[in-house]
Structure formats: structure tokens, C-alpha cells
């Protein structure tokens, strides 16, 4: 093997198309004998380039380079440090991230350091996109009304973000009403390749890589850009220049062949891929798509699949850069110079895909012939539970009485005929399966012109046949960027969408994040009266229990054209493949196939929808907004915290923190706060939606003078730990086995046996210095990369979670908040060990703990008998051990900054 000095030889010149630049050559590294790099998956090559470029012999060593250069696909081992090129945030997760940065500055001052040394070290973009709610719909005035309500509700948060924009370097904010972060990233923020000046004066080109505080950051993988979602805590560390420590991943190759059939959409393909990959098992792995079928896919189609990576459980779903990537960049207004740089760099670096490229070596593979994909939906509770359109009616009927926790509603037979009466000038009988929310929403599909145009064509044909949407259906259109409404208008389709009630309600996540707004009073009354299982149909990526709306229990993901179709049908209790969707103005049956768009009809408008001047126009003022400019800013380098604020509070994480961490000690005498089953999502743990008036969070807000109409959502109040801690485990559909028969944030307070709120129980446990434990089943923490799911767990006093398995981001976030994640040994679970949650737990962890250790747990029952069992310590890397030792990742970063400041002075 050559010496480390030879690594400098990997820096070579190349022609960018408009001049000379340098790159750190993977081909040269292979020539130096570091491994068979040309056979590596594209994703591993990009990680390898990052460690090669950032090699300093200290934070990133030659061993890190060797580890990736000699990547063993079948059995990857080790951990590597990864420094992304940039970070993206959305406002729900971005506000607490900026709150933490502000709190770090306050802590730095208290600890004698320089507050302004707390500053993003890489470019950071925050897009305000999660706060708009569908208060008004079905009217031309809906957009303006909803925007005004958004500004009114969130003015305090927006003042804070504007302060952050002024106070921090390398920090930009895209104002409200400009689009969804992932679509804005895809269409504008992403560069493909970055350049920087090095100490020797040379310009070095390198791949655009990122992490984001939203799990759907992966959408950018469709453009060949390496990036994935992380918790806000981890993103903050990356912003502060800390490498992300990650295990070398398995890379699953998914081969795509053929082409989609007539009438089948990118959404149908995405739901099929999601189901296949979830079944294959890709949690914590990279997925890389290959095969000549990719060449038959548009870039928006690829981005739709990449967006859903969290739903199939992968860290990301990657499509390498190819000719289509370059075409897309040109058509979305990127400069000719940038596109040339991307092409020349990726070809020189061996990162450019062609159909005849040598197939990389993957950890495992699976294959899909695109021509076999069928029209589909997914639901009613999970995004990977795919349903073929022709099976929808039967599947819904079965779900009503099914006891399957992810597919059923356990409805008693005598309630199957329940009815509710919708009264609004006239009476309409409502039943199970009626669609009360039909939302074209979310970055997943609104970024894709083919399905958006398809929805407009369905609306046009339906309107011309005289079909109408039943008045109990709440319809909405919330695109991911302003480009969408422009091309729909230019295609002459907007008026037809409006005529069916799909008026523009805002540019943001809306329904997909739980901001569906209130149901009309007559609808809510009918649903309650009949105790109905009603449905939402949305073009989003999430349909978890309690997420869309508290009274809408069955939620289905579908393509935008299908959303329009189900809105017209008014029910999911229908076979749209064979039964008429309705009757035309002449009383004749109308079938879905008669109003479904053809490929040719969509193609007529497609070229017009993606053209440079449209994107250049819409993105020319992306960082500007009249309402944004009017928001006042107060405070300088330090934020002025206010005890009166119900939106922004200094979190307690760093208050009273010492310069040095305490030794790790055993957890003794712990009681169980929650015991849950499988597939508990971060929505269950930390809901984003409505705050109930009689909940601990609601009571807190009322006590602070906030009226119910101004509660806003949990997501909008993530800058206030006092709301969020009270809201932890407070999802209306959360089922704690310690409070059987109840839904919501309840538990048993063991000393008295009384059922009380989880928050109130945690306060009582704190009074007696009793540590707490959570017991869980499989896939604990699946769903959004929600840092408050870990923060709230920590602030409730939970010191340890013991689960059968974890979703990647939540496990990481628990450690980053100083909560110990343990995993039952293979074959074990709380139930198999006879644990009912009433036991007292002793967890035998100490200061010598290492990544992956076996940790003994002793559970003592009330009668004095004990259950001893071994668990796997899911602190996976040595760096994570240090985070846990310090009480969290930001505690470690803060101590490092303080020490660095002391050395400078």
C-alpha cells in the first residue's frame, strides 16, 4: 500500500467546460492500489470522495478511506465520518434547530465563551413550508385567507426565524408561500456539484451532498444528489461543522426494466416500489436504482420514488446522475455553466450513469419490470400497505371489522350499518367510507408535472360530463412550488380544478403534515353522530393514525388524478375499476376510464410545463416576500428570551451544564412510563397536528392566555419545550398498554395504580427522582425525522427505551438526547419475557460501556420475583458513546466549543 503522502496525488485537474478546476480523483485512488473502486455502488463512491477530500489524518483518517475503497458489499463493517456540503431545514423542525443554536449561544456566554463562535459552518437553507393550514377551501379567496391566518398564527415564530437569518452567517430563509422545501430543493437550491477555494489557491469541485431535518430530504436523490433526513439534533451538529458518524451501509440494488403501461402513473410505481422494498427489508440501508428502465423514467418520476425512502425504510433511494439529470437541470433554469460543470465533473469522476455501465456490486438485489405496475393506492394507516385499485372496495370493507392493528378498525358487526346525517340547508346521509378529505398535497407528487397535469385533465373531463364533488368532501390543492400553478394555468386546466373545488389553498405541506384544518361543522357532526369510519384520500406520503385529522381514521395515498376521482365518487367503498364514478348531465353512467388522461394528452402539456423561463421567473424572488419584509426583528447576537412567549422558550438542555460530563452510571429503580406494540411512529410519540383543549398542552396554553382558536398545532410550537413535553406520547390514537381501553396520552402511575396523563405521571416520578423506561415492539420510531420525539422522551424523564427494533433516525436521536436505546435479543420481546410494565427495572450500564455491548437488565415484579435478560446496546459507534456520555450530541459540541475558546484565550 502506498504512503499517506501519495494521497495528495489524487488531486488532479479537469476541464469544467468553462475553465480548469481540480477534483479528488477516485480513479487515481484506485491506481494507487486502494481498492477496486470502479465496482463500487455510486453512493459508496460519493461517500469515498468525501472522506478522501476531507482527509486530515485526524478527524478523517487513511483508515476511513481504506474502509470505503475496499467496501465489502455482502458484509460491510465499520463506521466513517461524513461531512455534508450543506444542510436544509423546514420550519417545523427548523425552528427548534434555530432555538437550540440560540440556546447554545446563551450557554456559551454563561460558560465564559464567545457566543458568536456558534455559527453554521456550512450553507444552511430553511424553507418555511409546514405552517399553512387549510382553513378555507373551495373558493378563490382560500389562498389569501389561509396565508393571512398563517401569518397571524405564526408571527412570533417568523420573527424568531428572521432574527436567526440576521444573526447567523451561512443561513438563508425562504419565506412562507414559496413552496415545499423538497420541491424547492429539487427545482432550485440543488447544484449537483459545488466548488471551493483551497489554501493553495486552487478551485476544487466536489459533489453536492446534504442532510435535512425532514425525512423526505431523500427526494433530492432523484437528481443524483446524496442526501437523507436526520433528526434536528444531528443536523445542528452538522451545521456546526461536526462530521456525522455513520456505519458503513449495506447498499441494496433495485433493478428497473421496461416502461410503464398506458394510464399507469409515477405514483402507482412509487407505491409498488415502496411495498417491495419494505418487504425486502431495507431499514438503515441505502437503495440504489439501476437498469435500463431508468432511462424510460423522467426525473420527476425518479424524485417521486426517492421521496418515499422513509416509507420503505431506507436511508435513501438513489438515482445516479445521467443525461436525464442534465436535461432536467437545463429545463429548470440552471445555468449552462453549472450544467457543464456537473456533466464534466461526474464523467471525470466516474459518477455518470449510462445503460451500458458495469453493474456495481450490491449487498442484495431485487428487480421490477415497470410494465407490471398497476394503478394503486396505499392505506388505510401505513404508506407501504398497497392496494390495487380493483381491490379497493373489498379491502376497505374487510378493514372495518378487521382486528389487524395496521389494517383494521375492529368495528362491531352491529355498527356496520351506522349512518350520520349531514345537514347544511339539505340533508345527506353519510356512511362508512365516505371521503371527507380529498387533498392534492405534498412534495411527493406535486413536484411531478405528469400527475399534476393528469389531475387537471380528469377535472376537465369530469366537469364537461357534468360530474360534481359531493358537498361533504373537503377538497384542496397545495402544490410544492409556484411553478405548478403557472403550468396548470397555462394548460387551461386551473378553471376545471376550481370548478370541482380544488382551488389553490397554499404552497405547503398542509394535509400531509396534519394541517388539513377543521372539517366543516356539518361534516364533523355527522361523523361523530354516526361514529363513522370516514376517509381521506391524499397525494401525500404519510397516512399514519391520527396524522391527517383526528376524526378521519381511514387515509389512503393516491396519485393526484385518483384524488380527484375519489372526490367525485365521494366514497372509497366503490370499485372504480368496474363501477361508475357517477352519472353525467344526461343521466348516463360515467366510468373512471372515460375521464382518465392518456399519455398523449399529458404529453401535449408536459414540455410546456418544464421550461427554463418558467422556473427562472418563479424563483427570481424566492427569498423575498412582502409580508416577510414587514416582520420586525429584535435582538442582536443573542436572542432575547421572553417568559411570556408560548412559541419560543429557551430549552433546559444546557442550563446548569458543567464543563465536564459525569461518569455513566447504572439506571436503578426505573418504572415503565409507556409500553407499546409494533410500528409506533414518531407521530405517535410527538404529534404534529391539533392540540386538544383538555390535554396537558391545551391546559398550559389556556393558563397562559391562549384561546382555543389560537392553539395552532404541535408542529408550530416546537420552539417551546413546555408545550412539546406535555405533547409527548399525546397523539389521539396513541395506545399505551398501561392504560388499556384508552387512546391518547395516558398511563398508570404505578405507586397509586391510578390512570393519569403521561405528563402528570412524569412530574410525580420526578418528585421522587424515579427514572423511567419505555418498552416497545418492532420498528419503534418509524416515520418523520422528528427530533422532539427524542427531546420530549428525554424531558419526561425516560432514561432508557427497550425495543424489539428501531427505525434508523429515532434510534440515533435518542442517543443524541442522552437516552439509552436497548434492543431485545433475537426472539425476545416484553411479552415473551412476561413483562407487563408494572415491574421495577435495573439497567446494568456503566462508564465502561462500548458500542454494541450486551447490557443486562433486571426487572423486579411486585411479588419480589425477577426476570433477568440480556439486551443489545444500540449505541452503534464509538462516537455515539461519547454523545451518550456527554448527555447528548449538542452537549458534546458545546463543551468542545468552550474548550476551544479557552485555548484561544
Buried (B, 14 or more C-beta within 10 A) or exposed (E): EEEEEBBEEBBEEBEBBEEEBBBBBBBBBBEBEBBEBEBBBBBBBBBBBBBBBBBEEEEBBBEBBBBBBEBEBEEBEBBBBBBBBBBBBBBBBBBBBBBBBBBBBBBBBBBEBBBBBBBBBBBBBBBBBBBBBBBBBBEEEBBEBBBEBBBEBBBBBBBBBBBBBEBBEBBBBBBBBBBBBBBBBBBBBBBBBBBEEEEEEEBBBBBBBBBBBBBBBBBBBBBBBBBBBBBBBBBBBBBBBBBBBBBBBBBBBBBBBBBBBEBBBBBBBBBBBBBBBBEBBBBBBBBBBBBBBBBBBBBBBBBBBBBBBBBBBBBBBBBBBBEBBBBBBBBBBBEEEBBBBBBBBBEBBBBBBEEEBEEBBBBBBBEBEBEEBBBBBBBBBBBBBBBBBBBBBEBBBEBBBBEEEBBBBEBEEEBEEBEBEBEBEEEBEBBBBBBBBBBBBBBBBBBBBBBBBBBBBBBBBBBEBBBBBBBBBBBBBBBBBBBBBBBBBBBEBBEBBBBBBBBBBBBBBBBBBBBBBBBBEBBBBBBEBBEBBBBBBBBBBBBBBBBBBBBBBBBBBBBBBBBBBBBBBBBBBBBBBEEBBBEBEEEEEBBBEBBBBEBEBBEEBBEEBBBBEBBEEBBEEBBEBEBBEEBEBEBEBBBEBEEEBBBBBBBEBBEEBEEEBEEBEEBEEBBBBBBBBBBBBBBBBBBBBBBBEEBBBBBBBBEBEBEEEEBBBBBBBBBBBBBBBBBBBBBBBBBBBBBEEEBBBBBBBBEEEEBBBBBBBBBBBEEEEBBBBBBBBBBBBBBBBBBBBBBBBBBBBBBBBBBBBBBBBBBBBBBBBBBBBBBBBEEBBBBEBEBBBBBBBBBBBEEEBEBEBEBBBBBBBEEEEEBEBBBBBBBBBEBBBBBBBBBBBBBBBBBEBBEEBEEEE
